[in-house]
Amino acid sequence: MASRADLSHLLPAARLRQLACDWLQEDAPSFDYGGYAVGDRQERAVLLCKSPGTLAGFPFFKAVFAEVGCSVEWFQTEGSWAEPITRVAEVRGPAKDLLLGERVALNCVGRCSGIATLAAKACRVAQEAGWRGEVAGTRKTTPGFRLPEKYALLVGGASCHRYDLGSLIMLKDNHVWASGSITQAVQNARRVGGFALKIEVECRSLEEAVEAAECGANIVMLDNFTPEDLHPTANTLKASFPHVTIEASGGITEGNLAKFVGPSIDVVSLGCLTQSATVVDFSLKLCRDPASKPPVRNFIF
């Protein structure tokens, strides 16, 4: 029976193959001159983690190398913490194919690990504050790389928030202005979203939040509130509408997160988890001696 902790089971195989193919095609749309130079001799390469962080992005790394006919053996577990220099995996295959997949695969694991690291830090801050709500990302992701970034949030212990426009109806200030009012925007959305989709409304004041709750919003986002204004507003709203989920968002970082969590806040969302994460440094190094498992000094640097 599969472990419930194996987040890779969330990822459809066909989607992984499609992403890997698209990324490889972007990197090699015509000739691979370097691949010609090295040929197809069977080689081994070791994935090394060279900066501290939470390891993530394994399914995407593996999918890239599967697409070019190489195999991956893991030495570490996704979601675990790594200190430099850690031997993470070994990749086997023809030299030209190892090098064809190298940069694309490293981009995946480095970016995902950076996001997972920051997400894990943010979740730890919330937990140490004694808060039991959800730390979430946002839709502020890199074009073409949303699935890996959302996956990395999960590896780090955070919530994805909505994946796309069809996952949750979020009515922001522009929707409200274009519709004429919060009530009208919610009514319009409910007409087509039906029972299956929740509605969230971005609010800038207690008055807007009350209107959103009264007209049937499931989630109220208190956007760009200072901590001093956020908690009294959330407490008042929660007292009158205990069933409404309250999200705090806007200007929240790992550094100030503890000021935004509280008993009436259910979710805090941070765009910085995907926008500002520092990439974890990885290298893929060919082994000089393909028949043995050499120490780090025997890799080609």
Salt bridges, closest charged atoms under 4 A:
ASP6 OD2 - HIS9 NE2 3.09
GLU43 OE2 - ARG41 NH2 2.53
GLU90 OE1 - ARG44 NH1 2.24
GLU90 OE2 - ARG92 NE 2.91
ASP97 OD1 - LYS96 NZ 3.08
GLU149 OE2 - ARG111 NE 3.00
GLU200 OE1 - HIS161 NE2 3.97
GLU202 OE1 - LYS172 NZ 2.89
GLU208 OE2 - ARG204 NH2 2.89
GLU247 OE1 - HIS161 NE2 2.98
ASP266 OD2 - LYS238 NZ 2.60
ASP281 OD2 - LYS50 NZ 3.93
